[in-house]
Amino acid sequence: MSQVKEGDKIKVHYTGKLDDGTVFDSSFDREPIEFKAGEGMVIKGFDEAVIGMDVEEEKTVTIPPEKAYGTHREHMIMTVPKDQLPKNMEPKVGDKMQMSAPDGKTFVVNIVEASDSEVKIDANHPLAGKALTFIIKIIEIVS
């Protein structure tokens, strides 16, 4: 059998779960994902986990936050005056909104608190600070 090496283009099926068993994503009901192994196209721990796997091999791996979406960073939680939001927006806790950084890049933030005068937003990735467990199955080494 052929083993996945760094730089190989591969097709992979996966299911991602949180510590409590909640599934946050799975490719088993759609097309497998395709990426080059070891080139940073997926989270670091997932990238590391596929190296050395055989085609058709399936394994379960738990990835710590540092090799997934990072730790939850308090400085990524900010309070914004409501008058700086679009005029027609009525923000509610749980809403997501797109913001722009000074360099022009856009990112999605979650609204975690809302009052009449301000909103508290969290720019951390929703999975930041969480260990993630993946069931990974190598489908094919494309090249």
N, CA, C and O atoms as CSV, one atom per row, in Angstrom:
chain,resi,resn,atom,element,x,y,z
A,1,MET,N,N,0.839,-1.194,0.000
A,1,MET,CA,C,0.000,0.000,0.000
A,1,MET,C,C,0.876,1.248,0.000
A,1,MET,O,O,1.996,1.265,0.512
A,2,SER,N,N,0.330,2.247,-0.577
A,2,SER,CA,C,1.005,3.524,-0.682
A,2,SER,C,C,0.684,4.364,0.555
A,2,SER,O,O,-0.473,4.467,0.963
A,3,GLN,N,N,1.712,4.958,1.143
A,3,GLN,CA,C,1.511,5.804,2.319
A,3,GLN,C,C,1.577,7.276,1.942
A,3,GLN,O,O,2.312,7.665,1.034
A,4,VAL,N,N,0.804,8.087,2.648
A,4,VAL,CA,C,0.778,9.527,2.420
A,4,VAL,C,C,2.108,10.133,2.857
A,4,VAL,O,O,2.591,9.902,3.966
A,5,LYS,N,N,2.682,10.918,1.944
A,5,LYS,CA,C,3.911,11.642,2.238
A,5,LYS,C,C,3.643,13.143,2.107
A,5,LYS,O,O,2.687,13.554,1.450
A,6,GLU,N,N,4.483,13.946,2.729
A,6,GLU,CA,C,4.365,15.383,2.616
A,6,GLU,C,C,4.408,15.782,1.137
A,6,GLU,O,O,5.264,15.313,0.388
A,7,GLY,N,N,3.488,16.642,0.729
A,7,GLY,CA,C,3.422,17.091,-0.654
A,7,GLY,C,C,2.470,16.290,-1.527
A,7,GLY,O,O,2.130,16.725,-2.628
A,8,ASP,N,N,2.025,15.105,-1.045
A,8,ASP,CA,C,1.047,14.315,-1.805
A,8,ASP,C,C,-0.290,15.022,-1.827
A,8,ASP,O,O,-0.724,15.571,-0.814
A,9,LYS,N,N,-0.942,15.012,-2.972
A,9,LYS,CA,C,-2.311,15.507,-3.067
A,9,LYS,C,C,-3.202,14.322,-2.708
A,9,LYS,O,O,-3.118,13.264,-3.330
A,10,ILE,N,N,-4.060,14.505,-1.697
A,10,ILE,CA,C,-4.865,13.389,-1.202
A,10,ILE,C,C,-6.339,13.755,-1.111
A,10,ILE,O,O,-6.709,14.928,-1.045
A,11,LYS,N,N,-7.170,12.713,-1.110
A,11,LYS,CA,C,-8.600,12.868,-0.845
A,11,LYS,C,C,-8.879,12.157,0.474
A,11,LYS,O,O,-8.451,11.023,0.689
A,12,VAL,N,N,-9.603,12.843,1.351
A,12,VAL,CA,C,-9.819,12.377,2.718
A,12,VAL,C,C,-11.278,12.583,3.116
A,12,VAL,O,O,-11.879,13.617,2.824
A,13,HIS,N,N,-11.833,11.575,3.788
A,13,HIS,CA,C,-13.113,11.761,4.473
A,13,HIS,C,C,-12.804,11.932,5.954
A,13,HIS,O,O,-11.823,11.389,6.461
A,14,TYR,N,N,-13.650,12.690,6.639
A,14,TYR,CA,C,-13.429,12.924,8.072
A,14,TYR,C,C,-14.747,13.224,8.767
A,14,TYR,O,O,-15.724,13.648,8.150
A,15,THR,N,N,-14.739,12.990,10.066
A,15,THR,CA,C,-15.786,13.477,10.952
A,15,THR,C,C,-15.075,14.137,12.122
A,15,THR,O,O,-14.181,13.548,12.729
A,16,GLY,N,N,-15.480,15.372,12.438
A,16,GLY,CA,C,-14.895,16.107,13.557
A,16,GLY,C,C,-15.883,16.179,14.704
A,16,GLY,O,O,-17.055,16.508,14.518
A,17,LYS,N,N,-15.383,15.861,15.912
A,17,LYS,CA,C,-16.229,15.876,17.107
A,17,LYS,C,C,-15.577,16.692,18.217
A,17,LYS,O,O,-14.355,16.820,18.289
A,18,LEU,N,N,-16.430,17.241,19.080
A,18,LEU,CA,C,-15.973,17.920,20.293
A,18,LEU,C,C,-15.847,16.897,21.414
A,18,LEU,O,O,-16.238,15.741,21.249
A,19,ASP,N,N,-15.301,17.320,22.558
A,19,ASP,CA,C,-15.124,16.415,23.705
A,19,ASP,C,C,-16.413,15.741,24.154
A,19,ASP,O,O,-16.390,14.606,24.628
A,20,ASP,N,N,-17.549,16.444,24.006
A,20,ASP,CA,C,-18.824,15.873,24.452
A,20,ASP,C,C,-19.468,14.957,23.402
A,20,ASP,O,O,-20.578,14.461,23.599
A,21,GLY,N,N,-18.755,14.737,22.277
A,21,GLY,CA,C,-19.268,13.851,21.233
A,21,GLY,C,C,-20.057,14.556,20.147
A,21,GLY,O,O,-20.444,13.927,19.161
A,22,THR,N,N,-20.305,15.855,20.307
A,22,THR,CA,C,-21.038,16.612,19.302
A,22,THR,C,C,-20.241,16.658,17.997
A,22,THR,O,O,-19.068,17.030,17.996
A,23,VAL,N,N,-20.880,16.280,16.891
A,23,VAL,CA,C,-20.241,16.360,15.580
A,23,VAL,C,C,-20.362,17.793,15.081
A,23,VAL,O,O,-21.469,18.321,14.978
A,24,PHE,N,N,-19.220,18.433,14.766
A,24,PHE,CA,C,-19.257,19.802,14.249
A,24,PHE,C,C,-19.090,19.839,12.736
A,24,PHE,O,O,-19.407,20.851,12.109
A,25,ASP,N,N,-18.601,18.761,12.138
A,25,ASP,CA,C,-18.479,18.709,10.678
A,25,ASP,C,C,-18.159,17.286,10.258
A,25,ASP,O,O,-17.530,16.532,11.000
A,26,SER,N,N,-18.601,16.926,9.052
A,26,SER,CA,C,-18.290,15.613,8.488
A,26,SER,C,C,-18.372,15.688,6.975
A,26,SER,O,O,-19.232,16.370,6.420
A,27,SER,N,N,-17.465,14.978,6.313
A,27,SER,CA,C,-17.488,14.931,4.848
A,27,SER,C,C,-18.079,13.624,4.344
A,27,SER,O,O,-18.232,13.451,3.134
A,28,PHE,N,N,-18.410,12.709,5.228
A,28,PHE,CA,C,-18.866,11.381,4.802
A,28,PHE,C,C,-20.179,11.424,4.010
A,28,PHE,O,O,-20.488,10.480,3.283
A,29,ASP,N,N,-20.953,12.507,4.143
A,29,ASP,CA,C,-22.205,12.610,3.388
A,29,ASP,C,C,-22.063,13.514,2.165
A,29,ASP,O,O,-23.061,13.924,1.573
A,30,ARG,N,N,-20.812,13.825,1.786
A,30,ARG,CA,C,-20.547,14.636,0.596
A,30,ARG,C,C,-19.207,14.179,0.007
A,30,ARG,O,O,-18.673,13.141,0.397
A,31,GLU,N,N,-18.685,14.944,-0.913
A,31,GLU,CA,C,-17.397,14.606,-1.520
A,31,GLU,C,C,-16.279,14.721,-0.472
A,31,GLU,O,O,-16.351,15.562,0.424
A,32,PRO,N,N,-15.249,13.876,-0.589
A,32,PRO,CA,C,-14.110,14.013,0.330
A,32,PRO,C,C,-13.377,15.330,0.065
A,32,PRO,O,O,-13.477,15.900,-1.022
A,33,ILE,N,N,-12.646,15.800,1.064
A,33,ILE,CA,C,-11.832,16.994,0.858
A,33,ILE,C,C,-10.547,16.578,0.149
A,33,ILE,O,O,-10.101,15.437,0.271
A,34,GLU,N,N,-9.968,17.500,-0.579
A,34,GLU,CA,C,-8.735,17.244,-1.309
A,34,GLU,C,C,-7.743,18.339,-0.949
A,34,GLU,O,O,-8.075,19.524,-0.993
A,35,PHE,N,N,-6.527,17.946,-0.595
A,35,PHE,CA,C,-5.498,18.921,-0.248
A,35,PHE,C,C,-4.131,18.290,-0.362
A,35,PHE,O,O,-4.002,17.071,-0.468
A,36,LYS,N,N,-3.103,19.132,-0.340
A,36,LYS,CA,C,-1.722,18.641,-0.351
A,36,LYS,C,C,-1.267,18.453,1.090
A,36,LYS,O,O,-1.274,19.396,1.881
A,37,ALA,N,N,-0.877,17.251,1.418
A,37,ALA,CA,C,-0.467,16.915,2.783
A,37,ALA,C,C,0.792,17.681,3.177
A,37,ALA,O,O,1.737,17.802,2.398
A,38,GLY,N,N,0.779,18.193,4.401
A,38,GLY,CA,C,1.945,18.855,4.960
A,38,GLY,C,C,2.185,20.263,4.468
A,38,GLY,O,O,3.240,20.836,4.741
A,39,GLU,N,N,1.229,20.841,3.746
A,39,GLU,CA,C,1.449,22.178,3.188
A,39,GLU,C,C,0.589,23.251,3.845
A,39,GLU,O,O,0.477,24.356,3.313
A,40,GLY,N,N,-0.024,22.948,4.997
A,40,GLY,CA,C,-0.752,23.964,5.749
A,40,GLY,C,C,-2.106,24.331,5.175
A,40,GLY,O,O,-2.629,25.403,5.480
A,41,MET,N,N,-2.682,23.480,4.358
A,41,MET,CA,C,-3.987,23.767,3.770
A,41,MET,C,C,-5.131,23.414,4.723
A,41,MET,O,O,-6.268,23.843,4.525
A,42,VAL,N,N,-4.824,22.635,5.749
A,42,VAL,CA,C,-5.776,22.264,6.799
A,42,VAL,C,C,-5.102,22.555,8.139
A,42,VAL,O,O,-3.923,22.908,8.172
A,43,ILE,N,N,-5.834,22.412,9.239
A,43,ILE,CA,C,-5.215,22.687,10.546
A,43,ILE,C,C,-4.003,21.771,10.762
A,43,ILE,O,O,-3.962,20.643,10.273
A,44,LYS,N,N,-3.038,22.280,11.495
A,44,LYS,CA,C,-1.746,21.610,11.679
A,44,LYS,C,C,-1.872,20.163,12.182
A,44,LYS,O,O,-1.218,19.268,11.646
A,45,GLY,N,N,-2.689,19.930,13.184
A,45,GLY,CA,C,-2.820,18.585,13.742
A,45,GLY,C,C,-3.412,17.594,12.750
A,45,GLY,O,O,-3.032,16.423,12.745
A,46,PHE,N,N,-4.333,18.048,11.915
A,46,PHE,CA,C,-4.926,17.196,10.876
A,46,PHE,C,C,-3.864,16.887,9.829
A,46,PHE,O,O,-3.728,15.744,9.392
A,47,ASP,N,N,-3.117,17.903,9.430
A,47,ASP,CA,C,-2.025,17.749,8.470
A,47,ASP,C,C,-1.022,16.702,8.957
A,47,ASP,O,O,-0.610,15.823,8.200
A,48,GLU,N,N,-0.641,16.809,10.217
A,48,GLU,CA,C,0.326,15.872,10.791
A,48,GLU,C,C,-0.251,14.457,10.861
A,48,GLU,O,O,0.472,13.481,10.663
A,49,ALA,N,N,-1.548,14.346,11.143
A,49,ALA,CA,C,-2.176,13.035,11.341
A,49,ALA,C,C,-2.219,12.200,10.063
A,49,ALA,O,O,-2.132,10.975,10.137
A,50,VAL,N,N,-2.350,12.826,8.899
A,50,VAL,CA,C,-2.480,12.056,7.658
A,50,VAL,C,C,-1.149,11.514,7.144
A,50,VAL,O,O,-1.127,10.535,6.398
A,51,ILE,N,N,-0.037,12.143,7.538
A,51,ILE,CA,C,1.276,11.696,7.073
A,51,ILE,C,C,1.519,10.262,7.572
A,51,ILE,O,O,1.396,9.973,8.763
A,52,GLY,N,N,1.864,9.379,6.635
A,52,GLY,CA,C,2.151,7.983,6.979
A,52,GLY,C,C,0.944,7.064,6.929
A,52,GLY,O,O,1.089,5.849,7.060
A,53,MET,N,N,-0.249,7.624,6.741
A,53,MET,CA,C,-1.444,6.776,6.638
A,53,MET,C,C,-1.488,6.101,5.270
A,53,MET,O,O,-0.993,6.643,4.282
A,54,ASP,N,N,-2.085,4.913,5.225
A,54,ASP,CA,C,-2.274,4.172,3.977
A,54,ASP,C,C,-3.620,4.515,3.358
A,54,ASP,O,O,-4.536,4.949,4.057
A,55,VAL,N,N,-3.743,4.319,2.038
A,55,VAL,CA,C,-5.026,4.464,1.364
A,55,VAL,C,C,-6.001,3.461,1.981
A,55,VAL,O,O,-5.646,2.304,2.210
A,56,GLU,N,N,-7.219,3.903,2.245
A,56,GLU,CA,C,-8.297,3.135,2.889
A,56,GLU,C,C,-8.121,2.996,4.402
A,56,GLU,O,O,-9.007,2.460,5.068
A,57,GLU,N,N,-7.004,3.463,4.963
A,57,GLU,CA,C,-6.819,3.413,6.413
A,57,GLU,C,C,-7.721,4.448,7.071
A,57,GLU,O,O,-7.929,5.539,6.540
A,58,GLU,N,N,-8.254,4.085,8.238
A,58,GLU,CA,C,-9.074,4.992,9.029
A,58,GLU,C,C,-8.497,5.032,10.429
A,58,GLU,O,O,-8.154,3.994,10.993
A,59,LYS,N,N,-8.390,6.222,10.990
A,59,LYS,CA,C,-7.920,6.340,12.371
A,59,LYS,C,C,-8.606,7.503,13.049
A,59,LYS,O,O,-9.153,8.397,12.403
A,60,THR,N,N,-8.561,7.469,14.383
A,60,THR,CA,C,-9.121,8.534,15.204
A,60,THR,C,C,-7.967,9.246,15.890
A,60,THR,O,O,-7.080,8.613,16.462
A,61,VAL,N,N,-7.990,10.561,15.824
A,61,VAL,CA,C,-6.929,11.357,16.426
A,61,VAL,C,C,-7.564,12.540,17.156
A,61,VAL,O,O,-8.510,13.150,16.657
A,62,THR,N,N,-7.034,12.861,18.348
A,62,THR,CA,C,-7.478,14.041,19.087
A,62,THR,C,C,-6.406,15.108,18.965
A,62,THR,O,O,-5.234,14.874,19.260
A,63,ILE,N,N,-6.830,16.281,18.526
A,63,ILE,CA,C,-5.915,17.382,18.250
A,63,ILE,C,C,-6.109,18.466,19.308
A,63,ILE,O,O,-7.224,18.955,19.492
A,64,PRO,N,N,-5.031,18.848,20.008
A,64,PRO,CA,C,-5.159,19.906,21.023
A,64,PRO,C,C,-5.399,21.261,20.357
A,64,PRO,O,O,-5.080,21.439,19.182
A,65,PRO,N,N,-5.960,22.215,21.102
A,65,PRO,CA,C,-6.255,23.534,20.533
A,65,PRO,C,C,-5.062,24.180,19.833
A,65,PRO,O,O,-5.231,24.837,18.806
A,66,GLU,N,N,-3.876,24.004,20.369
A,66,GLU,CA,C,-2.682,24.638,19.802
A,66,GLU,C,C,-2.384,24.156,18.387
A,66,GLU,O,O,-1.726,24.859,17.620
A,67,LYS,N,N,-2.862,22.970,18.036
A,67,LYS,CA,C,-2.642,22.442,16.682
A,67,LYS,C,C,-3.946,22.418,15.882
A,67,LYS,O,O,-4.030,21.806,14.817
A,68,ALA,N,N,-4.959,23.100,16.424
A,68,ALA,CA,C,-6.251,23.180,15.734
A,68,ALA,C,C,-6.502,24.664,15.420
A,68,ALA,O,O,-5.860,25.225,14.531
A,69,TYR,N,N,-7.422,25.291,16.137
A,69,TYR,CA,C,-7.754,26.695,15.876
A,69,TYR,C,C,-7.188,27.641,16.929
A,69,TYR,O,O,-7.608,28.794,17.024
A,70,GLY,N,N,-6.238,27.153,17.716
A,70,GLY,CA,C,-5.577,27.989,18.710
A,70,GLY,C,C,-6.356,28.084,20.008
A,70,GLY,O,O,-7.479,27.593,20.127
A,71,THR,N,N,-5.733,28.722,20.961
A,71,THR,CA,C,-6.382,28.931,22.248
A,71,THR,C,C,-7.370,30.086,22.117
A,71,THR,O,O,-7.262,30.900,21.200
A,72,HIS,N,N,-8.310,30.154,23.013
A,72,HIS,CA,C,-9.278,31.259,23.023
A,72,HIS,C,C,-8.555,32.467,23.599
A,72,HIS,O,O,-8.064,32.421,24.726
A,73,ARG,N,N,-8.490,33.549,22.825
A,73,ARG,CA,C,-7.729,34.741,23.231
A,73,ARG,C,C,-8.690,35.856,23.636
A,73,ARG,O,O,-9.535,36.290,22.853
A,74,GLU,N,N,-8.537,36.304,24.876
A,74,GLU,CA,C,-9.413,37.342,25.421
A,74,GLU,C,C,-9.305,38.656,24.643
A,74,GLU,O,O,-10.296,39.376,24.519
A,75,HIS,N,N,-8.122,38.979,24.119
A,75,HIS,CA,C,-7.975,40.250,23.391
A,75,HIS,C,C,-8.760,40.258,22.069
A,75,HIS,O,O,-8.868,41.295,21.414
A,76,MET,N,N,-9.301,39.106,21.686
A,76,MET,CA,C,-10.108,39.017,20.464
A,76,MET,C,C,-11.586,39.303,20.753
A,76,MET,O,O,-12.423,39.243,19.853
A,77,ILE,N,N,-11.898,39.614,22.017
A,77,ILE,CA,C,-13.259,39.992,22.397
A,77,ILE,C,C,-13.263,41.509,22.590
A,77,ILE,O,O,-12.495,42.051,23.385
A,78,MET,N,N,-14.139,42.177,21.850
A,78,MET,CA,C,-14.138,43.645,21.853
A,78,MET,C,C,-15.553,44.184,22.007
A,78,MET,O,O,-16.531,43.523,21.659
A,79,THR,N,N,-15.637,45.391,22.532
A,79,THR,CA,C,-16.918,46.088,22.632
A,79,THR,C,C,-16.931,47.191,21.583
A,79,THR,O,O,-15.989,47.975,21.459
A,80,VAL,N,N,-18.035,47.226,20.827
A,80,VAL,CA,C,-18.169,48.199,19.734
A,80,VAL,C,C,-19.436,49.023,19.974
A,80,VAL,O,O,-20.501,48.461,20.229
A,81,PRO,N,N,-19.326,50.347,19.894
A,81,PRO,CA,C,-20.538,51.178,20.008
A,81,PRO,C,C,-21.509,50.828,18.877
A,81,PRO,O,O,-21.100,50.645,17.731
A,82,LYS,N,N,-22.778,50.740,19.208
A,82,LYS,CA,C,-23.795,50.370,18.217
A,82,LYS,C,C,-23.854,51.340,17.046
A,82,LYS,O,O,-24.211,50.954,15.933
A,83,ASP,N,N,-23.502,52.608,17.296
A,83,ASP,CA,C,-23.567,53.584,16.206
A,83,ASP,C,C,-22.482,53.372,15.143
A,83,ASP,O,O,-22.487,54.035,14.106
A,84,GLN,N,N,-21.548,52.439,15.408
A,84,GLN,CA,C,-20.535,52.102,14.405
A,84,GLN,C,C,-20.973,50.933,13.521
A,84,GLN,O,O,-20.266,50.551,12.588
A,85,LEU,N,N,-22.126,50.378,13.818
A,85,LEU,CA,C,-22.665,49.277,13.018
A,85,LEU,C,C,-23.543,49.839,11.908
A,85,LEU,O,O,-23.968,50.992,11.979
A,86,PRO,N,N,-23.818,49.035,10.881
A,86,PRO,CA,C,-24.737,49.505,9.836
A,86,PRO,C,C,-26.065,49.956,10.454
A,86,PRO,O,O,-26.568,49.325,11.383
A,87,LYS,N,N,-26.615,51.028,9.942
A,87,LYS,CA,C,-27.818,51.643,10.506
A,87,LYS,C,C,-29.009,50.688,10.599
A,87,LYS,O,O,-29.773,50.753,11.562
A,88,ASN,N,N,-29.176,49.816,9.629
A,88,ASN,CA,C,-30.338,48.922,9.615
A,88,ASN,C,C,-30.116,47.633,10.399
A,88,ASN,O,O,-30.984,46.760,10.390
A,89,MET,N,N,-29.006,47.492,11.061
A,89,MET,CA,C,-28.691,46.250,11.769
A,89,MET,C,C,-29.252,46.257,13.183
A,89,MET,O,O,-29.076,47.223,13.925
A,90,GLU,N,N,-29.922,45.183,13.547
A,90,GLU,CA,C,-30.404,44.975,14.913
A,90,GLU,C,C,-29.699,43.745,15.472
A,90,GLU,O,O,-30.251,42.646,15.422
A,91,PRO,N,N,-28.489,43.911,16.003
A,91,PRO,CA,C,-27.697,42.760,16.443
A,91,PRO,C,C,-28.305,42.033,17.643
A,91,PRO,O,O,-28.804,42.647,18.586
A,92,LYS,N,N,-28.243,40.702,17.571
A,92,LYS,CA,C,-28.707,39.849,18.666
A,92,LYS,C,C,-27.592,38.870,19.020
A,92,LYS,O,O,-26.767,38.523,18.174
A,93,VAL,N,N,-27.575,38.431,20.273
A,93,VAL,CA,C,-26.605,37.438,20.716
A,93,VAL,C,C,-26.737,36.215,19.815
A,93,VAL,O,O,-27.835,35.723,19.559
A,94,GLY,N,N,-25.587,35.740,19.344
A,94,GLY,CA,C,-25.565,34.579,18.460
A,94,GLY,C,C,-25.452,34.938,16.991
A,94,GLY,O,O,-25.092,34.092,16.172
A,95,ASP,N,N,-25.757,36.194,16.645
A,95,ASP,CA,C,-25.605,36.626,15.257
A,95,ASP,C,C,-24.127,36.637,14.879
A,95,ASP,O,O,-23.250,36.800,15.727
A,96,LYS,N,N,-23.881,36.460,13.606
A,96,LYS,CA,C,-22.531,36.594,13.069
A,96,LYS,C,C,-22.537,37.804,12.148
A,96,LYS,O,O,-23.543,38.105,11.506
A,97,MET,N,N,-21.416,38.488,12.090
A,97,MET,CA,C,-21.308,39.594,11.155
A,97,MET,C,C,-19.897,39.662,10.606
A,97,MET,O,O,-18.940,39.228,11.247
A,98,GLN,N,N,-19.787,40.209,9.416
A,98,GLN,CA,C,-18.506,40.317,8.760
A,98,GLN,C,C,-17.912,41.684,9.051
A,98,GLN,O,O,-18.604,42.701,9.003
A,99,MET,N,N,-16.621,41.694,9.354
A,99,MET,CA,C,-15.925,42.954,9.624
A,99,MET,C,C,-14.681,43.008,8.750
A,99,MET,O,O,-14.244,41.996,8.203
A,100,SER,N,N,-14.124,44.195,8.631
A,100,SER,CA,C,-12.893,44.388,7.855
A,100,SER,C,C,-11.784,44.861,8.780
A,100,SER,O,O,-11.989,45.714,9.644
A,101,ALA,N,N,-10.612,44.293,8.580
A,101,ALA,CA,C,-9.427,44.721,9.315
A,101,ALA,C,C,-8.816,45.916,8.586
A,101,ALA,O,O,-9.151,46.161,7.427
A,102,PRO,N,N,-7.919,46.671,9.247
A,102,PRO,CA,C,-7.284,47.823,8.590
A,102,PRO,C,C,-6.572,47.453,7.281
A,102,PRO,O,O,-6.451,48.285,6.381
A,103,ASP,N,N,-6.098,46.193,7.179
A,103,ASP,CA,C,-5.401,45.772,5.957
A,103,ASP,C,C,-6.363,45.355,4.840
A,103,ASP,O,O,-5.935,44.945,3.761
A,104,GLY,N,N,-7.677,45.467,5.115
A,104,GLY,CA,C,-8.669,45.143,4.099
A,104,GLY,C,C,-9.191,43.719,4.151
A,104,GLY,O,O,-10.175,43.402,3.482
A,105,LYS,N,N,-8.562,42.863,4.920
A,105,LYS,CA,C,-9.030,41.477,5.040
A,105,LYS,C,C,-10.343,41.460,5.809
A,105,LYS,O,O,-10.545,42.242,6.737
A,106,THR,N,N,-11.228,40.558,5.409
A,106,THR,CA,C,-12.501,40.433,6.121
A,106,THR,C,C,-12.479,39.183,6.989
A,106,THR,O,O,-11.771,38.218,6.703
A,107,PHE,N,N,-13.264,39.224,8.044
A,107,PHE,CA,C,-13.378,38.093,8.959
A,107,PHE,C,C,-14.752,38.127,9.598
A,107,PHE,O,O,-15.414,39.164,9.641
A,108,VAL,N,N,-15.166,36.971,10.094
A,108,VAL,CA,C,-16.479,36.842,10.716
A,108,VAL,C,C,-16.318,36.884,12.231
A,108,VAL,O,O,-15.417,36.257,12.788
A,109,VAL,N,N,-17.199,37.630,12.889
A,109,VAL,CA,C,-17.201,37.698,14.345
A,109,VAL,C,C,-18.572,37.254,14.858
A,109,VAL,O,O,-19.569,37.329,14.140
A,110,ASN,N,N,-18.605,36.801,16.084
A,110,ASN,CA,C,-19.852,36.403,16.734
A,110,ASN,C,C,-20.257,37.473,17.735
A,110,ASN,O,O,-19.412,37.997,18.461
A,111,ILE,N,N,-21.537,37.799,17.777
A,111,ILE,CA,C,-22.037,38.741,18.777
A,111,ILE,C,C,-22.342,37.945,20.043
A,111,ILE,O,O,-23.159,37.024,20.031
A,112,VAL,N,N,-21.669,38.315,21.139
A,112,VAL,CA,C,-21.828,37.571,22.388
A,112,VAL,C,C,-22.639,38.338,23.434
A,112,VAL,O,O,-23.138,37.743,24.389
A,113,GLU,N,N,-22.771,39.654,23.259
A,113,GLU,CA,C,-23.624,40.480,24.125
A,113,GLU,C,C,-24.137,41.648,23.295
A,113,GLU,O,O,-23.445,42.130,22.397
A,114,ALA,N,N,-25.350,42.103,23.596
A,114,ALA,CA,C,-25.900,43.269,22.885
A,114,ALA,C,C,-26.742,44.089,23.857
A,114,ALA,O,O,-27.570,43.552,24.593
A,115,SER,N,N,-26.514,45.398,23.844
A,115,SER,CA,C,-27.329,46.312,24.652
A,115,SER,C,C,-27.848,47.402,23.715
A,115,SER,O,O,-27.626,47.347,22.506
A,116,ASP,N,N,-28.534,48.384,24.276
A,116,ASP,CA,C,-29.057,49.479,23.452
A,116,ASP,C,C,-27.935,50.327,22.855
A,116,ASP,O,O,-28.115,50.934,21.799
A,117,SER,N,N,-26.771,50.375,23.523
A,117,SER,CA,C,-25.711,51.279,23.081
A,117,SER,C,C,-24.472,50.600,22.485
A,117,SER,O,O,-23.703,51.241,21.769
A,118,GLU,N,N,-24.270,49.293,22.779
A,118,GLU,CA,C,-23.055,48.639,22.298
A,118,GLU,C,C,-23.252,47.135,22.124
A,118,GLU,O,O,-24.213,46.547,22.621
A,119,VAL,N,N,-22.317,46.541,21.408
A,119,VAL,CA,C,-22.307,45.091,21.247
A,119,VAL,C,C,-20.921,44.583,21.597
A,119,VAL,O,O,-19.916,45.254,21.358
A,120,LYS,N,N,-20.883,43.394,22.164
A,120,LYS,CA,C,-19.604,42.743,22.439
A,120,LYS,C,C,-19.450,41.656,21.387
A,120,LYS,O,O,-20.320,40.802,21.219
A,121,ILE,N,N,-18.313,41.706,20.675
A,121,ILE,CA,C,-18.060,40.736,19.612
A,121,ILE,C,C,-16.862,39.867,19.967
A,121,ILE,O,O,-15.946,40.300,20.667
A,122,ASP,N,N,-16.886,38.655,19.481
A,122,ASP,CA,C,-15.799,37.702,19.695
A,122,ASP,C,C,-15.255,37.318,18.326
A,122,ASP,O,O,-15.953,36.705,17.518
A,123,ALA,N,N,-13.999,37.687,18.075
A,123,ALA,CA,C,-13.366,37.407,16.781
A,123,ALA,C,C,-12.589,36.093,16.790
A,123,ALA,O,O,-11.958,35.747,15.791
A,124,ASN,N,N,-12.625,35.354,17.902
A,124,ASN,CA,C,-11.993,34.037,17.935
A,124,ASN,C,C,-12.748,33.103,16.991
A,124,ASN,O,O,-13.949,33.260,16.773
A,125,HIS,N,N,-12.026,32.134,16.437
A,125,HIS,CA,C,-12.710,31.091,15.656
A,125,HIS,C,C,-13.648,30.366,16.613
A,125,HIS,O,O,-13.297,30.175,17.778
A,126,PRO,N,N,-14.837,29.953,16.157
A,126,PRO,CA,C,-15.781,29.264,17.060
A,126,PRO,C,C,-15.207,28.006,17.716
A,126,PRO,O,O,-15.680,27.600,18.778
A,127,LEU,N,N,-14.204,27.388,17.109
A,127,LEU,CA,C,-13.609,26.180,17.690
A,127,LEU,C,C,-12.300,26.470,18.440
A,127,LEU,O,O,-11.621,25.538,18.869
A,128,ALA,N,N,-11.943,27.742,18.600
A,128,ALA,CA,C,-10.737,28.104,19.354
A,128,ALA,C,C,-10.876,27.632,20.792
A,128,ALA,O,O,-11.945,27.732,21.394
A,129,GLY,N,N,-9.774,27.115,21.334
A,129,GLY,CA,C,-9.760,26.671,22.721
A,129,GLY,C,C,-10.304,25.267,22.926
A,129,GLY,O,O,-10.370,24.787,24.058
A,130,LYS,N,N,-10.691,24.609,21.852
A,130,LYS,CA,C,-11.284,23.277,21.979
A,130,LYS,C,C,-10.358,22.204,21.390
A,130,LYS,O,O,-9.737,22.401,20.345
A,131,ALA,N,N,-10.284,21.072,22.084
A,131,ALA,CA,C,-9.626,19.892,21.518
A,131,ALA,C,C,-10.620,19.277,20.536
A,131,ALA,O,O,-11.813,19.191,20.826
A,132,LEU,N,N,-10.133,18.858,19.391
A,132,LEU,CA,C,-10.992,18.309,18.351
A,132,LEU,C,C,-10.600,16.861,18.068
A,132,LEU,O,O,-9.420,16.550,17.907
A,133,THR,N,N,-11.584,15.992,18.010
A,133,THR,CA,C,-11.339,14.593,17.684
A,133,THR,C,C,-11.834,14.342,16.270
A,133,THR,O,O,-12.983,14.632,15.937
A,134,PHE,N,N,-10.952,13.800,15.446
A,134,PHE,CA,C,-11.292,13.501,14.059
A,134,PHE,C,C,-11.190,12.018,13.782
A,134,PHE,O,O,-10.240,11.358,14.203
A,135,ILE,N,N,-12.174,11.500,13.073
A,135,ILE,CA,C,-12.073,10.193,12.440
A,135,ILE,C,C,-11.650,10.520,11.010
A,135,ILE,O,O,-12.370,11.204,10.283
A,136,ILE,N,N,-10.484,10.027,10.616
A,136,ILE,CA,C,-9.915,10.352,9.308
A,136,ILE,C,C,-9.793,9.078,8.489
A,136,ILE,O,O,-9.306,8.061,8.982
A,137,LYS,N,N,-10.234,9.133,7.241
A,137,LYS,CA,C,-10.074,8.001,6.325
A,137,LYS,C,C,-9.462,8.506,5.026
A,137,LYS,O,O,-10.008,9.396,4.375
A,138,ILE,N,N,-8.317,7.926,4.655
A,138,ILE,CA,C,-7.661,8.284,3.405
A,138,ILE,C,C,-8.392,7.557,2.273
A,138,ILE,O,O,-8.494,6.331,2.280
A,139,ILE,N,N,-8.891,8.313,1.317
A,139,ILE,CA,C,-9.632,7.745,0.197
A,139,ILE,C,C,-8.700,7.475,-0.981
A,139,ILE,O,O,-8.782,6.426,-1.619
A,140,GLU,N,N,-7.814,8.431,-1.263
A,140,GLU,CA,C,-6.973,8.304,-2.453
A,140,GLU,C,C,-5.771,9.210,-2.342
A,140,GLU,O,O,-5.856,10.303,-1.783
A,141,ILE,N,N,-4.642,8.755,-2.877
A,141,ILE,CA,C,-3.489,9.617,-3.105
A,141,ILE,C,C,-3.566,9.961,-4.590
A,141,ILE,O,O,-3.380,9.099,-5.448
A,142,VAL,N,N,-3.843,11.236,-4.883
A,142,VAL,CA,C,-4.083,11.661,-6.254
A,142,VAL,C,C,-2.766,11.792,-7.017
A,142,VAL,O,O,-2.676,11.397,-8.179
A,143,SER,N,N,-1.759,12.339,-6.369
A,143,SER,CA,C,-0.451,12.478,-7.032
A,143,SER,C,C,0.652,12.528,-5.998
A,143,SER,O,O,1.825,12.643,-6.352
